[in-house]
Amino acid sequence: MSKHLADHRKGSTGSRVKHFLRLAKTARETWHRPRGEAGKTRLVQFLRIERGREV
């Protein structure tokens, strides 16, 4: 008996990997938005929390 038609696959050309790598290399500004610069107050608050002070 021979295999079913669905079981006869052609060899992969690697096009899926090529497209994935092309997308991975392009800039993704849509998803990764640049953050604004942190001001002095943000740094002061971070250091306060780091030192364990609540108020």
C-alpha positions in Angstrom: 0.0 0.0 0.0 1.2 3.5 -0.7 0.9 6.5 1.5 -2.1 8.8 1.6 -1.8 12.0 -0.5 -1.6 14.1 2.7 1.4 12.2 3.8 3.5 13.1 0.8 5.2 16.4 1.8 7.6 18.4 -0.3 10.9 19.4 1.2 11.0 22.6 3.1 12.6 25.6 1.4 13.2 27.4 4.7 11.0 30.3 3.7 9.2 30.4 7.1 12.6 30.8 8.8 13.6 33.5 6.3 10.5 35.5 7.0 10.8 35.0 10.8 14.4 36.3 10.7 13.5 39.2 8.5 10.8 40.3 10.9 13.1 39.8 13.9 15.7 42.1 12.4 13.4 45.0 11.6 12.8 47.7 14.0 9.6 47.4 16.1 8.7 50.9 17.1 5.0 49.8 17.2 5.6 47.6 20.2 8.7 49.1 21.8 8.1 52.7 22.6 11.1 54.8 23.8 10.8 56.0 27.3 11.2 59.6 28.2 14.0 60.8 30.3 13.6 60.2 34.0 13.4 63.4 36.0 15.1 64.2 39.3 12.0 63.4 41.3 11.8 59.9 39.8 15.4 59.2 40.8 14.8 60.5 44.3 11.7 58.3 44.7 13.7 55.3 43.4 16.5 55.9 45.9 13.9 56.4 48.7 12.3 53.0 48.0 15.7 51.4 47.6 16.7 52.6 51.1 13.5 51.1 52.5 11.8 54.4 53.5 8.1 54.5 53.0 7.5 58.3 53.5 
